[in-house]
Amino acid sequence: MKAITYDRYGGPEVIQIQEQPQPKIQADQVLIRTHYLSINPYDWHYMRGKPYFMRLEHGLRKPKHTILGNDIYGVITEVGKQVNDLQIGDRVMAAAKLGGFAEYAAVAASRVIRVPEGLDGPNAAALVMAGVTAHAGVHEFGRVKQADRVLINGASGGVGHLAIQMAHATGANVTGICSRKNSAWVKSLGADEVIDYTQTNVSSLEDQFDVIIDVNGNLTLATYKQLLRKGGRVAVVGYNGMPDMMKKMWHQRFGSMDLKVVGVEENRSSMKPLVEMVEKGSITPHVSKIYSMEKFSEAIDHLEKGHAIGKLVVQIPVEGNTK
Ligand SMILES: NC(=O)c1ccc[n+]([C@@H]2O[C@H](COP(=O)([O-])OP(=O)(O)OC[C@H]3O[C@@H](n4cnc5c(N)ncnc54)[C@H](OP(=O)(O)O)[C@@H]3O)[C@@H](O)[C@H]2O)c1
């Protein structure tokens, strides 16, 4: 089978499309014929082996797992002996952790969920990690409720555009932060107000919020303090480098604000609310570009530049491929 591989850490130039043996499934796994994959910052962190501490687990000098990839959509072609709730032919989205970016992926059934008729392949792939993270930020960690004033920093990217819709669907008053080119679109997703970070210094705002969801991760603890209402909550999704991550983790443990560092596990139960929200019409993923498999390096380069709109998806060729 064809797979998106890398055998050394580095930029998009380390990516190769190579023939690899088709994976064999274990008893608790299913084999998925991948049709679409979506990329996340997670993937370029693995590609670069950065932050460096990842290498302790993933390979000090070179990656132990040479096929990238978490978010996939496809069709089940084989079912492990212990799996009794999925069938050959099911259209599914899945979180492969690593090894997903290939024509076939072996994934634990617990990390796979059936996709409803109304959700097409690119949108299903787009939802996996970004959707679970947005849901965790808005609902589990941010505990957003009706009429809360919510600030979402990094509103137009993969996680942000879904978080805006989720907070809006809860009945909150939502302010998004992004650049001017995306402001009208972020409003159309449900933001009541949009702040253009290229024109406004967020730390000088006089507004206050019940919940801050820092997706981009470039706001400081001092800015959170200034913008947070009494009794407010902060959900930290992204970071501005390792020292920033350490500071925010320290604050979570010992600090004065109700601050939670968002950690997620994509599995069937964390993906279920996403499928339900899509079925109810309260969220719609936005795929701004679909790349061919051969253009994967371009896609990951685009994402790494940090200004992708919604999600970037890559199509894996399949005979008679339909959405
Ligand atoms: N904690 C977790 O479990 C978890 C899971 C997934 C992702 N993450 C992290 O969450 C972060 C976002 O992920 P993503 O998938 O949404 O990334 P993404 O799709 O690359 O998001 C990029 C977005 O950030 C915005 N942006 C760029 N510079 C900005 C600035 N100075 N201020 C505010 N917004 C800015 C861009 O908007 P413009 O184009 O308008 O500039 C763009 O829409 C990453 O750091 C990722 O590692 C964490």
The ligand as a Tripos MOL2 file, in Angstrom:
@<TRIPOS>MOLECULE
LIG
   48    52     1     0     0
SMALL
NO_CHARGES

@<TRIPOS>ATOM
      1 N1         -4.4620   20.5100   23.8540 N.am      1 LIG1
      2 C1         -4.7740   19.6540   22.8770 C.2       1 LIG1
      3 O1         -5.1450   18.5150   23.1190 O.2       1 LIG1
      4 C2         -4.6940   20.1460   21.4630 C.ar      1 LIG1
      5 C3         -5.3280   19.4440   20.4430 C.ar      1 LIG1
      6 C4         -5.3130   19.9840   19.1620 C.ar      1 LIG1
      7 C5         -4.6330   21.1820   18.9480 C.ar      1 LIG1
      8 N2         -3.9560   21.7950   19.9500 N.ar      1 LIG1
      9 C6         -3.2200   23.0470   19.7500 C.3       1 LIG1
     10 O2         -4.1510   24.0780   19.4500 O.3       1 LIG1
     11 C7         -3.5420   25.0380   18.6240 C.3       1 LIG1
     12 C8         -4.4500   25.3450   17.4520 C.3       1 LIG1
     13 O3         -4.6980   24.1760   16.6880 O.3       1 LIG1
     14 P1         -5.4840   24.3210   15.3190 P.3       1 LIG1
     15 O4         -5.6290   22.9550   14.7630 O.co2     1 LIG1
     16 O5         -6.6890   25.1570   15.4960 O.co2     1 LIG1
     17 O6         -4.3990   25.1350   14.4820 O.3       1 LIG1
     18 P2         -4.5590   25.9210   13.1100 P.3       1 LIG1
     19 O7         -5.6720   25.3570   12.3110 O.co2     1 LIG1
     20 O8         -3.1960   25.9860   12.5200 O.co2     1 LIG1
     21 O9         -4.9910   27.3850   13.6090 O.3       1 LIG1
     22 C9         -4.3790   28.4760   13.1190 C.3       1 LIG1
     23 C10        -5.2650   29.6900   13.4510 C.3       1 LIG1
     24 O10        -4.5900   30.4900   14.4160 O.3       1 LIG1
     25 C11        -4.8580   31.8520   14.1040 C.3       1 LIG1
     26 N3         -3.7870   32.7500   14.5310 N.ar      1 LIG1
     27 C12        -2.5360   32.8650   14.0060 C.ar      1 LIG1
     28 N4         -1.8380   33.8030   14.6800 N.ar      1 LIG1
     29 C13        -2.6780   34.2990   15.6340 C.ar      1 LIG1
     30 C14        -2.5430   35.2870   16.6550 C.ar      1 LIG1
     31 N5         -1.4050   35.9830   16.8140 N.pl3     1 LIG1
     32 N6         -3.5930   35.5090   17.4680 N.ar      1 LIG1
     33 C15        -4.7500   34.8210   17.3340 C.ar      1 LIG1
     34 N7         -4.9450   33.8850   16.3760 N.ar      1 LIG1
     35 C16        -3.9130   33.6140   15.5490 C.ar      1 LIG1
     36 C17        -4.9670   31.8850   12.5780 C.3       1 LIG1
     37 O11        -5.8630   32.9130   12.2420 O.3       1 LIG1
     38 P3         -5.5020   33.9510   11.0610 P.3       1 LIG1
     39 O12        -5.3490   33.1140    9.8200 O.co2     1 LIG1
     40 O13        -6.6860   34.8390   11.0380 O.co2     1 LIG1
     41 O14        -4.1990   34.5870   11.4590 O.co2     1 LIG1
     42 C18        -5.4860   30.5150   12.2000 C.3       1 LIG1
     43 O15        -6.8510   30.5460   11.9230 O.3       1 LIG1
     44 C19        -2.1750   24.4580   18.2280 C.3       1 LIG1
     45 O16        -1.2050   25.0540   19.0430 O.3       1 LIG1
     46 C20        -2.2990   22.9930   18.5580 C.3       1 LIG1
     47 O17        -1.0530   22.4110   18.8650 O.3       1 LIG1
     48 C21        -4.0000   21.3230   21.1960 C.ar      1 LIG1
@<TRIPOS>BOND
     1     1     2 1
     2     2     3 2
     3     2     4 1
     4     4     5 ar
     5     4    48 ar
     6     5     6 ar
     7     6     7 ar
     8     7     8 ar
     9     8     9 1
    10     8    48 ar
    11     9    10 1
    12     9    46 1
    13    10    11 1
    14    11    12 1
    15    11    44 1
    16    12    13 1
    17    13    14 1
    18    14    15 2
    19    14    16 1
    20    14    17 1
    21    17    18 1
    22    18    19 2
    23    18    20 1
    24    18    21 1
    25    21    22 1
    26    22    23 1
    27    23    24 1
    28    23    42 1
    29    24    25 1
    30    25    26 1
    31    25    36 1
    32    26    27 ar
    33    26    35 ar
    34    27    28 ar
    35    28    29 ar
    36    29    30 ar
    37    29    35 ar
    38    30    31 1
    39    30    32 ar
    40    32    33 ar
    41    33    34 ar
    42    34    35 ar
    43    36    37 1
    44    36    42 1
    45    37    38 1
    46    38    39 2
    47    38    40 1
    48    38    41 1
    49    42    43 1
    50    44    45 1
    51    44    46 1
    52    46    47 1
@<TRIPOS>SUBSTRUCTURE
     1 LIG1         1 GROUP 0 **** ****
